[in-house]
Amino acid sequence: MLVNDDVHVLSAAVSGIVAVPDSPGFTEETFAFNVATVHRPDVVLGAADAQDVVAGVKWAAEHRLPVSVQSTGHGANSAVDGGLLITTRRLQELQIDPIARTARVGAGVKWRSVLEASVPHGLIGLHGSSTDVGVVGYTLGGGLPVLGRAHGFAADHVRGMEVVTADGVLRRIDADTEADLFALMCGGKGNFGIVTALEFNLFPLADFYGGGIIYPGADAVGVLAAFREWLPTLPDEASPSISLLRLPDMEFVPPPLRDQFVVHLRFAFPGNREEGDALLAPMRAVSTPMMDTAGPMDYLDVDQVHMDPVDPLPYTEGGVLLKDLGEEAVADLLKLAGEGSGCPLVMVEIRPLGGALATGRALPDAVSGRDAAFLLFLVGLDTPPVAEASIASIRAILTAMVPYSTGYTLVNFHGAPGDEADRARAWSPAVYERMRAAKASYDPGNLLRFGHAITGVPSQ
């Protein structure tokens, strides 16, 4: 049992903030973007630098306390109960090398900051649907970019990282130094250590065509049929996705769309207006759009492609990788999520994969999903009136999609992890066994056991 003297020892060893329940700053420090997740650690450390993380891990090990980590809390699907929570949002190092086309960021940096620094040089990073998300947590989970079909997963382009392992050692790892650990960190989430800095490639971008088309939900059957026929005509550089949205009457929703059921086609393409208009023309001929925002876009406005919420809110989610999206799969999905289904979910999203996402890089990593054709991602509000119905709907849809799925998912889209078998679905069996062996080596005491954590097995 911790006593005040124990906490004072930690406070004296770090430059950052240390707080316990009911003390000033505790609630603010443990706050997650997903406000349905309320962390209740015994102690929270707001790390000011990498050495604070080292001190925190050593202190927790001495007191036999488990350790968890959080930057923005966008991926907070399960609450921390007890132990030491280390927050990394103050680690704001940001360096752009426009000649080498690389970036180095601290663990607290968000993608928005990277773009604001890189876009003036004609360079972009491989962020996801929202640039409000932290770079490190997103990338460690693989990272599915807006332009993923053109460039691959974000983890494919990590050059190196600095990580504090469970023994309290700050390590610099890359493809040449502790290569096995580096490979598993690229897609293995936070199972082996706490990343304090990340280095990755940036990509040149001359033109960007992006945005979306919103159709009435009543036209979902026809729009999805057209979407399926349209996809094979697209080049790998084009990254579309489509969602069934039941938009709540909330401030983050544009007023004309509040309390509406709609279909939202998103489109991202590294090209000019002529090229983009030609590619999107078949979908513009479908139905009568309620809104069409697609066109040449300043890349700093890229969040307008997916229009993700910018304010914290409570949500629950789940996902699965699909082998295909045939007529039967679409029909089964619409039975549970289409018009008149009573589906309570805010979003039922289909993201085509393939292209560079399927090929990856020559180096080994822990990214899953390269053999999948689509990602199905489900999001519901986790508030008392609809929370139980949202969870039940996610389960029902995932069950209905079993015949069409690969049996696996992407860790960043998995949702709250369940038992060991459920957690294992985020990786291929071969990668999962490599991860378990590495976990036993780098974290034999299972210090890092929160979030999408796995358990290690000693090598034979």
C-alpha positions as CSV (number, residue, x, y, z in Angstrom):
1,M,0.0,0.0,0.0
2,L,1.3,3.4,-1.0
3,V,1.9,6.1,1.6
4,N,2.6,9.8,1.2
5,D,6.4,9.2,1.6
6,D,6.4,6.9,-1.4
7,V,4.7,9.5,-3.5
8,H,7.0,12.2,-2.3
9,V,10.0,10.1,-3.4
10,L,8.6,10.1,-6.9
11,S,7.8,13.8,-6.8
12,A,11.4,14.6,-5.8
13,A,12.8,12.4,-8.6
14,V,10.9,14.1,-11.5
15,S,10.4,17.5,-13.1
16,G,6.8,16.9,-14.0
17,I,3.6,16.8,-12.1
18,V,2.7,14.0,-9.6
19,A,-0.9,13.7,-8.4
20,V,-3.0,11.2,-6.4
21,P,-6.8,10.9,-6.3
22,D,-8.5,14.0,-4.8
23,S,-5.4,16.1,-5.1
24,P,-5.2,19.2,-7.3
25,G,-4.6,18.4,-11.0
26,F,-5.5,14.7,-10.8
27,T,-8.7,14.9,-12.8
28,E,-7.2,17.1,-15.4
29,E,-4.1,14.9,-15.8
30,T,-6.0,11.7,-16.2
31,F,-8.6,13.1,-18.6
32,A,-9.1,11.2,-21.9
33,F,-10.5,12.4,-25.2
34,N,-12.9,9.5,-24.9
35,V,-14.8,10.8,-21.8
36,A,-16.5,7.5,-21.3
37,T,-13.2,6.2,-20.1
38,V,-12.4,7.5,-16.6
39,H,-9.0,6.5,-15.4
40,R,-8.5,5.8,-11.7
41,P,-4.8,5.2,-11.1
42,D,-3.2,5.3,-7.7
43,V,-0.8,7.9,-8.9
44,V,-0.5,9.9,-12.1
45,L,2.8,11.3,-13.4
46,G,2.7,14.1,-16.0
47,A,6.1,13.5,-17.4
48,A,8.1,16.6,-18.5
49,D,10.8,14.7,-20.4
50,A,12.1,11.2,-21.1
51,Q,14.0,11.0,-17.8
52,D,10.7,11.5,-15.9
53,V,9.4,8.4,-17.7
54,V,12.5,6.5,-16.7
55,A,12.1,7.6,-13.1
56,G,8.4,6.7,-13.1
57,V,8.9,3.2,-14.5
58,K,11.7,2.5,-12.0
59,W,9.6,3.8,-9.1
60,A,6.6,1.7,-10.1
61,A,8.7,-1.4,-10.4
62,E,10.1,-0.8,-6.9
63,H,6.6,-0.5,-5.5
64,R,5.2,-3.4,-7.7
65,L,2.7,-1.1,-9.4
66,P,1.6,-1.7,-13.0
67,V,2.2,1.1,-15.4
68,S,0.0,2.6,-18.1
69,V,0.6,5.5,-20.5
70,Q,-1.6,8.1,-22.2
71,S,-1.0,11.1,-24.5
72,T,-4.3,12.4,-25.9
73,G,-6.6,9.6,-24.9
74,H,-8.2,9.2,-28.3
75,G,-7.5,5.5,-28.0
76,A,-8.7,5.1,-24.4
77,N,-11.1,2.2,-24.7
78,S,-10.5,0.7,-21.3
79,A,-10.0,2.5,-18.0
80,V,-6.9,2.3,-15.9
81,D,-7.6,1.0,-12.4
82,G,-4.8,1.4,-10.0
83,G,-1.0,1.6,-10.6
84,L,0.9,4.5,-12.1
85,L,-0.4,6.3,-15.1
86,I,2.3,8.2,-17.0
87,T,1.0,11.0,-19.3
88,T,3.3,12.1,-22.1
89,R,1.5,15.1,-23.6
90,R,4.2,17.5,-22.4
91,L,6.9,15.8,-24.5
92,Q,6.6,18.4,-27.4
93,E,9.8,18.1,-29.2
94,L,9.3,18.6,-33.0
95,Q,12.0,18.7,-35.6
96,I,11.4,18.7,-39.4
97,D,14.3,18.0,-41.8
98,P,13.1,19.1,-45.2
99,I,16.2,17.8,-46.9
100,A,16.1,14.3,-45.5
101,R,12.3,14.4,-45.5
102,T,12.0,13.2,-41.9
103,A,10.4,14.3,-38.7
104,R,11.3,13.7,-35.0
105,V,8.6,14.2,-32.5
106,G,8.1,13.8,-28.8
107,A,5.4,11.5,-27.4
108,G,3.0,14.3,-26.8
109,V,3.0,15.8,-30.3
110,K,-0.3,15.7,-32.3
111,W,-0.4,15.4,-36.1
112,R,-1.7,18.9,-36.5
113,S,1.6,20.3,-35.2
114,V,3.5,18.1,-37.6
115,L,1.6,19.3,-40.6
116,E,1.8,22.9,-39.6
117,A,5.6,22.5,-39.6
118,S,6.0,20.2,-42.6
119,V,3.4,21.5,-45.2
120,P,5.3,24.8,-45.8
121,H,8.1,22.6,-47.1
122,G,5.7,20.7,-49.4
123,L,5.8,17.6,-47.1
124,I,3.2,15.6,-45.2
125,G,3.1,12.9,-42.6
126,L,0.9,9.8,-42.7
127,H,-1.8,10.9,-40.2
128,G,-5.2,9.3,-39.9
129,S,-8.7,10.8,-40.2
130,S,-8.1,13.4,-37.5
131,T,-4.9,15.5,-37.0
132,D,-5.9,16.0,-33.4
133,V,-4.7,12.5,-32.6
134,G,-1.2,12.0,-31.1
135,V,1.5,10.8,-33.5
136,V,3.0,8.1,-31.3
137,G,0.0,6.1,-30.1
138,Y,-1.5,6.1,-33.6
139,T,1.7,5.0,-35.2
140,L,2.5,2.3,-32.7
141,G,-0.9,0.8,-33.6
142,G,0.0,0.7,-37.2
143,G,-1.5,4.0,-38.2
144,L,-4.1,3.9,-41.1
145,P,-3.5,7.1,-43.0
146,V,-5.9,9.3,-45.0
147,L,-3.6,8.6,-48.0
148,G,-2.8,5.0,-46.9
149,R,-3.4,3.3,-50.2
150,A,-0.7,5.6,-51.7
151,H,1.9,5.3,-49.0
152,G,1.1,2.4,-46.7
153,F,0.7,2.3,-42.9
154,A,2.4,5.0,-40.8
155,A,4.3,2.3,-39.0
156,D,5.9,1.2,-42.4
157,H,7.8,4.5,-42.4
158,V,9.2,4.7,-38.9
159,R,13.0,5.2,-38.9
160,G,13.7,4.9,-35.2
161,M,12.4,5.6,-31.7
162,E,13.4,6.1,-28.1
163,V,11.6,3.8,-25.7
164,V,11.7,3.2,-22.0
165,T,11.4,-0.5,-21.4
166,A,10.0,-2.1,-18.2
167,D,13.5,-2.3,-16.7
168,G,13.7,1.5,-16.7
169,V,16.2,1.7,-19.5
170,L,15.9,4.4,-22.2
171,R,16.8,2.7,-25.5
172,R,17.3,4.1,-29.0
173,I,16.1,1.4,-31.3
174,D,15.8,1.1,-35.1
175,A,16.2,-1.4,-37.9
176,D,19.9,-1.9,-37.0
177,T,19.8,-1.5,-33.2
178,E,17.6,-4.0,-31.3
179,A,15.9,-4.8,-34.6
180,D,13.6,-7.4,-33.2
181,L,12.1,-5.0,-30.6
182,F,11.9,-2.3,-33.1
183,A,9.9,-4.5,-35.5
184,L,7.4,-5.4,-32.8
185,M,7.0,-1.9,-31.6
186,C,5.9,-0.9,-35.2
187,G,2.4,-2.2,-34.9
188,G,2.6,-3.9,-31.5
189,K,1.2,-0.9,-29.6
190,G,2.5,-0.3,-26.1
191,N,3.3,-3.8,-25.0
192,F,7.1,-3.5,-24.7
193,G,7.8,0.0,-23.5
194,I,6.9,3.7,-23.4
195,V,8.0,5.6,-26.4
196,T,9.3,9.1,-25.7
197,A,10.3,10.1,-29.2
198,L,9.6,8.9,-32.7
199,E,11.4,9.5,-36.0
200,F,9.6,8.9,-39.4
201,N,9.6,9.7,-43.1
202,L,7.7,12.6,-44.6
203,F,6.3,12.6,-48.1
204,P,6.2,15.3,-50.9
205,L,2.8,16.5,-51.9
206,A,2.3,19.0,-54.7
207,D,-1.5,18.8,-55.1
208,F,-4.3,17.4,-52.9
209,Y,-7.9,16.8,-53.9
210,G,-10.1,15.8,-51.0
211,G,-13.5,16.2,-49.3
212,G,-16.7,14.3,-49.3
213,I,-20.2,13.7,-50.7
214,I,-23.1,13.3,-48.4
215,Y,-26.2,11.4,-49.7
216,P,-29.6,10.9,-48.1
217,G,-29.7,7.7,-46.0
218,A,-32.7,6.5,-47.9
219,D,-30.4,6.0,-50.9
220,A,-27.9,3.8,-49.0
221,V,-28.6,0.7,-51.0
222,G,-27.9,2.3,-54.4
223,V,-24.9,4.4,-53.1
224,L,-23.2,1.3,-51.7
225,A,-23.8,-0.7,-54.8
226,A,-22.3,2.1,-56.9
227,F,-19.4,2.4,-54.4
228,R,-18.6,-1.3,-54.9
229,E,-18.6,-1.0,-58.7
230,W,-16.5,2.2,-58.6
231,L,-13.7,0.9,-56.4
232,P,-11.9,-1.3,-59.0
233,T,-11.7,1.7,-61.3
234,L,-9.6,3.7,-58.9
235,P,-5.8,3.9,-58.9
236,D,-3.9,2.9,-55.8
237,E,-3.1,6.5,-55.0
238,A,-6.8,7.2,-54.4
239,S,-8.0,6.5,-50.8
240,P,-11.8,6.5,-50.5
241,S,-14.1,5.4,-47.6
242,I,-17.8,5.4,-47.0
243,S,-19.9,5.6,-43.8
244,L,-23.5,5.3,-42.7
245,L,-23.9,8.1,-40.2
246,R,-26.6,8.7,-37.7
247,L,-25.7,12.2,-36.7
248,P,-26.7,13.4,-33.3
249,D,-28.1,16.8,-32.5
250,M,-24.7,18.0,-31.2
251,E,-22.6,21.1,-31.9
252,F,-19.8,19.3,-33.9
253,V,-22.4,18.3,-36.5
254,P,-23.2,20.9,-39.3
255,P,-26.8,22.3,-38.5
256,P,-28.4,20.9,-41.8
257,L,-27.2,17.4,-40.9
258,R,-28.1,17.2,-37.3
259,D,-30.4,14.3,-36.3
260,Q,-30.1,12.9,-39.8
261,F,-29.3,9.5,-41.3
262,V,-26.9,10.0,-44.2
263,V,-24.3,8.2,-46.3
264,H,-20.9,10.0,-46.3
265,L,-18.4,9.2,-49.1
266,R,-14.9,10.4,-48.3
267,F,-12.2,10.9,-50.9
268,A,-8.5,11.7,-50.7
269,F,-6.2,11.8,-53.7
270,P,-2.7,13.4,-54.3
271,G,-3.7,15.1,-57.5
272,N,-5.2,18.2,-59.2
273,R,-8.8,19.2,-59.9
274,E,-9.0,17.6,-63.3
275,E,-7.8,14.3,-62.1
276,G,-9.9,14.3,-59.0
277,D,-13.1,15.3,-60.7
278,A,-12.6,12.6,-63.3
279,L,-12.1,9.9,-60.7
280,L,-15.1,11.1,-58.6
281,A,-17.5,11.6,-61.5
282,P,-19.2,8.2,-61.2
283,M,-20.1,8.8,-57.6
284,R,-21.3,12.3,-58.3
285,A,-23.9,10.8,-60.7
286,V,-25.3,8.6,-57.9
287,S,-28.4,9.9,-56.1
288,T,-28.8,13.6,-55.4
289,P,-26.1,14.7,-52.9
290,M,-27.1,16.7,-49.8
291,M,-23.6,18.2,-49.7
292,D,-20.5,18.0,-51.9
293,T,-17.2,19.4,-50.5
294,A,-14.7,17.5,-52.7
295,G,-12.2,19.5,-54.6
296,P,-8.7,20.9,-54.5
297,M,-7.9,21.5,-50.8
298,D,-5.2,23.2,-48.8
299,Y,-3.6,20.2,-47.0
300,L,-3.9,21.9,-43.7
301,D,-7.7,21.6,-44.1
302,V,-7.4,17.8,-44.5
303,D,-9.6,17.1,-41.4
304,Q,-12.5,18.2,-43.6
305,V,-12.2,14.9,-45.5
306,H,-13.5,12.7,-42.6
307,M,-15.0,15.5,-40.5
308,D,-14.2,13.7,-37.2
309,P,-15.3,15.4,-34.0
310,V,-12.9,17.9,-32.5
311,D,-14.3,18.0,-29.0
312,P,-14.0,15.2,-26.4
313,L,-17.1,12.9,-26.2
314,P,-18.0,9.5,-24.9
315,Y,-17.9,6.6,-27.4
316,T,-17.6,2.9,-27.8
317,E,-16.2,1.2,-30.8
318,G,-15.3,-2.0,-32.6
319,G,-13.9,-3.2,-35.9
320,V,-13.1,-6.2,-38.1
321,L,-11.1,-6.8,-41.3
322,L,-13.1,-8.1,-44.3
323,K,-12.0,-10.4,-47.1
324,D,-14.4,-8.8,-49.5
325,L,-17.6,-6.7,-49.7
326,G,-19.9,-8.7,-51.9
327,E,-23.6,-8.2,-52.3
328,E,-24.4,-10.6,-49.5
329,A,-22.1,-8.8,-47.1
330,V,-23.6,-5.4,-48.0
331,A,-27.1,-6.8,-47.6
332,D,-26.4,-8.3,-44.2
333,L,-24.8,-5.1,-43.1
334,L,-27.7,-3.0,-44.2
335,K,-30.2,-5.2,-42.4
336,L,-28.5,-4.2,-39.1
337,A,-27.3,-0.7,-40.0
338,G,-29.4,0.6,-42.8
339,E,-32.6,2.7,-43.0
340,G,-35.3,1.3,-40.7
341,S,-32.9,-1.0,-38.9
342,G,-33.1,0.8,-35.6
343,C,-29.3,0.9,-35.4
344,P,-28.2,3.3,-32.7
345,L,-24.6,3.6,-33.9
346,V,-23.2,7.0,-34.9
347,M,-21.0,5.6,-37.6
348,V,-20.7,2.4,-39.6
349,E,-17.6,2.9,-41.7
350,I,-16.1,0.9,-44.6
351,R,-12.5,1.7,-45.5
352,P,-11.0,0.0,-48.6
353,L,-7.5,-1.2,-48.0
354,G,-5.0,-2.6,-50.6
355,G,-2.5,-0.6,-52.6
356,A,0.6,0.2,-50.5
357,L,-1.2,-0.9,-47.4
358,A,-1.0,-4.5,-48.7
359,T,2.7,-4.4,-49.7
360,G,4.4,-2.8,-46.6
361,R,8.1,-2.6,-46.5
362,A,10.9,-5.1,-46.7
363,L,11.6,-4.9,-42.9
364,P,9.5,-7.0,-40.5
365,D,6.9,-5.4,-38.3
366,A,3.8,-6.2,-36.3
367,V,1.2,-4.5,-38.5
368,S,-1.8,-6.7,-39.4
369,G,-4.4,-6.4,-42.1
370,R,-2.2,-6.5,-45.2
371,D,-4.2,-9.4,-46.6
372,A,-7.6,-7.7,-46.0
373,A,-9.7,-5.9,-48.6
374,F,-11.7,-3.7,-46.2
375,L,-11.8,-2.4,-42.6
376,L,-15.3,-2.2,-41.1
377,F,-15.3,0.2,-38.1
378,L,-18.2,0.9,-35.8
379,V,-18.7,3.7,-33.4
380,G,-21.6,4.4,-30.9
381,L,-22.1,7.0,-28.3
382,D,-21.4,5.7,-24.8
383,T,-24.0,7.7,-22.9
384,P,-26.7,6.3,-20.7
385,P,-29.7,6.5,-23.1
386,V,-27.9,4.5,-25.9
387,A,-24.8,3.0,-24.3
388,E,-26.1,-0.6,-23.9
389,A,-27.8,-0.5,-27.3
390,S,-24.6,0.7,-29.0
391,I,-22.6,-2.1,-27.5
392,A,-25.2,-4.7,-28.4
393,S,-25.4,-3.3,-32.0
394,I,-21.6,-3.5,-32.4
395,R,-21.6,-7.1,-31.3
396,A,-24.5,-8.0,-33.6
397,I,-22.9,-6.4,-36.6
398,L,-19.5,-8.0,-35.9
399,T,-21.2,-11.4,-35.5
400,A,-23.1,-11.0,-38.8
401,M,-19.8,-10.1,-40.6
402,V,-18.0,-13.3,-39.5
403,P,-18.6,-15.1,-42.8
404,Y,-16.9,-12.2,-44.7
405,S,-14.1,-11.4,-42.2
406,T,-10.5,-12.5,-42.1
407,G,-11.0,-13.1,-38.4
408,Y,-8.7,-10.3,-37.4
409,T,-8.8,-6.6,-36.9
410,L,-6.4,-3.6,-36.6
411,V,-5.4,-2.8,-33.0
412,N,-6.3,0.9,-33.3
413,F,-9.8,-0.1,-34.5
414,H,-10.4,-3.1,-32.2
415,G,-12.3,-1.3,-29.4
416,A,-12.1,-2.3,-25.8
417,P,-10.0,-5.5,-25.5
418,G,-11.6,-8.6,-24.1
419,D,-10.0,-11.9,-23.1
420,E,-6.7,-13.2,-24.4
421,A,-8.3,-14.7,-27.6
422,D,-10.0,-11.4,-28.3
423,R,-6.8,-9.4,-27.9
424,A,-5.0,-11.8,-30.2
425,R,-7.3,-10.9,-33.1
426,A,-5.3,-7.7,-33.6
427,W,-2.3,-9.6,-35.0
428,S,-1.6,-12.6,-37.2
429,P,-0.8,-15.8,-35.2
430,A,2.9,-15.7,-36.2
431,V,3.3,-12.1,-35.1
432,Y,1.3,-12.7,-31.9
433,E,3.6,-15.5,-30.8
434,R,6.7,-13.3,-31.5
435,M,5.1,-10.6,-29.4
436,R,4.4,-13.0,-26.5
437,A,8.0,-14.2,-26.6
438,A,9.3,-10.6,-26.6
439,K,6.9,-9.6,-23.9
440,A,8.4,-12.3,-21.6
441,S,11.9,-11.0,-22.4
442,Y,11.3,-7.2,-22.1
443,D,8.5,-7.2,-19.6
444,P,8.6,-10.5,-17.6
445,G,6.8,-8.9,-14.7
446,N,4.0,-7.7,-16.9
447,L,4.5,-4.1,-15.7
448,L,2.8,-2.7,-18.8
449,R,-0.5,-4.5,-18.5
450,F,-3.2,-1.9,-19.4
451,G,-4.8,-1.2,-22.7
452,H,-4.4,-3.7,-25.5
453,A,-1.8,-5.6,-23.5
454,I,-0.8,-9.2,-24.0
455,T,0.9,-11.7,-21.7
456,G,4.3,-13.1,-22.3
457,V,5.4,-16.7,-22.6
458,P,9.0,-17.9,-21.8
459,S,10.9,-19.2,-24.8
460,Q,11.2,-22.9,-24.9
